[in-house]
């Protein structure tokens, strides 16, 4: 009789343990989803702020053609000058580069006016990216907003809009 009474008890215990495991997995999955959403939101805010603060300062020059480079961009990489947030900088303008490579959105920066040529490790802002591309809009010859293009042609000026699609 003891064995017959223990079988329902074991079944109840097995169901309870299974329910607890399923609840724990759901909570972990939810926490991962919240973390990913927060990471995207923080990155989006950072990029908006940095792009909106882009300065028309040259980070490179072509002396033969007499051209200054203030903004370079194609579908995989963007380079521009902007101040860094106070908590990340020593003040002054920084050359900032964003690139999409090996499934990651990477951020690299260096002071514009610096004697140091130290290579800094890029900061990974987002990972697990399947596809991504930068696009740009400027003003056309008629003074209207141009169509989106995946390459910024005029490195001597900044675009009106930048879009990052991931």
C-alpha positions in Angstrom: 0.0 0.0 0.0 2.9 2.4 0.7 4.2 2.0 -2.9 0.7 2.7 -4.3 0.4 5.9 -2.2 3.9 7.0 -3.1 3.3 6.9 -6.9 0.9 9.9 -6.9 3.2 11.8 -4.6 6.1 11.2 -7.1 4.0 12.3 -10.0 3.1 15.5 -8.1 6.7 16.1 -7.3 7.8 15.5 -10.9 5.1 18.0 -12.2 6.2 20.5 -9.6 9.9 20.2 -10.5 9.1 20.4 -14.2 7.0 23.6 -13.6 9.8 25.2 -11.6 12.3 24.4 -14.3 10.0 25.8 -17.0 9.4 29.0 -14.9 13.1 29.5 -14.4 13.8 29.1 -18.1 11.1 31.6 -18.9 12.4 34.1 -16.4 16.0 33.7 -17.8 14.7 34.2 -21.4 12.7 37.3 -20.3 15.8 38.7 -18.6 17.9 38.1 -21.8 15.2 39.8 -23.9 15.1 42.8 -21.5 18.9 43.1 -21.6 19.0 43.0 -25.4 16.3 45.7 -25.6 18.1 47.9 -23.2 21.4 47.4 -25.1 19.7 48.5 -28.3 18.0 51.5 -26.7 21.3 52.7 -25.1 23.2 52.3 -28.4 20.5 54.1 -30.3 20.5 57.1 -27.9 24.4 57.2 -28.0 24.4 57.2 -31.8 21.7 59.8 -32.1 23.6 62.1 -29.8 27.0 61.6 -31.5 25.6 62.0 -35.0 23.7 65.1 -34.0 26.9 66.6 -32.6 29.0 66.0 -35.7 31.4 68.9 -36.4 32.6 70.1 -39.8 36.2 69.6 -38.7 38.7 67.9 -41.0 40.2 64.6 -39.7 42.2 64.1 -42.9 43.2 66.0 -46.0 44.2 65.4 -49.6 46.8 68.1 -50.1 47.1 67.3 -53.9 43.4 68.0 -54.5 43.1 70.6 -51.7 40.2 68.6 -50.0 39.4 68.2 -46.4 37.7 65.1 -45.1 35.0 65.9 -42.5 32.8 62.9 -43.1 33.3 59.6 -44.8 30.6 57.0 -45.0 29.7 53.9 -46.9 27.3 51.0 -46.1 29.7 49.4 -43.6 31.6 52.2 -42.0 31.2 55.9 -40.9 33.9 58.3 -39.8 33.3 61.8 -38.5 34.4 64.3 -35.8 32.3 65.1 -32.7 32.8 65.8 -29.0 32.5 62.8 -26.8 30.2 62.7 -23.8 32.0 64.3 -20.8 32.2 61.0 -18.9 34.1 59.4 -21.8 36.5 62.1 -22.8 39.3 64.4 -21.9 37.5 67.3 -23.7 37.8 68.5 -27.3 36.7 66.9 -30.6 37.3 63.2 -31.3 37.5 61.3 -34.6 34.8 58.7 -34.3 34.3 55.6 -36.5 31.5 53.2 -36.5 31.7 49.9 -38.4 29.7 46.8 -39.0 32.0 43.8 -39.1 31.8 40.1 -38.2 28.3 40.6 -36.8 29.2 43.5 -34.5 28.6 47.2 -34.5 32.0 48.6 -33.4 32.9 52.1 -32.2 36.4 53.5 -32.3 37.6 56.9 -31.2 40.7 59.0 -30.8 41.3 62.7 -30.0 41.4 64.8 -33.2 44.4 66.8 -31.9 46.6 64.3 -30.3 50.3 63.4 -30.5 49.5 59.8 -29.6 48.9 57.4 -32.4 48.0 54.6 -30.0 45.6 52.0 -31.5 42.7 51.8 -29.2 40.6 48.6 -29.1 37.2 49.2 -30.6 34.2 49.0 -28.3 31.5 46.6 -29.4 28.2 48.4 -29.1 26.0 45.6 -30.4 26.6 42.0 -31.4 24.8 39.1 -33.1 23.9 41.4 -36.0 22.8 39.3 -39.1 22.6 42.3 -41.5 23.4 45.9 -41.2 24.0 49.0 -43.3 24.5 52.7 -43.1 22.6 55.1 -45.4 22.8 58.9 -46.0 20.7 61.8 -47.2 21.9 65.2 -48.3 20.6 68.2 -50.1 20.5 67.9 -54.0 21.1 70.6 -56.6 17.5 71.9 -56.3 17.9 72.3 -52.5 15.7 69.3 -51.7 16.4 66.3 -49.6 18.0 63.6 -51.7 17.1 59.9 -51.7 18.8 57.5 -49.3 22.2 56.4 -50.6 24.6 53.8 -49.1 27.7 55.9 -49.9 28.4 59.5 -48.9 30.0 61.1 -52.0 31.1 64.5 -50.7 33.6 63.9 -47.9 34.0 67.7 -47.4 30.6 68.1 -45.8 28.3 66.2 -43.4 25.0 64.6 -44.5 21.6 65.9 -43.4 20.5 62.5 -42.2 22.2 59.1 -41.3 20.3 55.9 -41.0 21.5 52.6 -39.6 19.4 49.6 -40.4 20.1 46.4 -38.5 
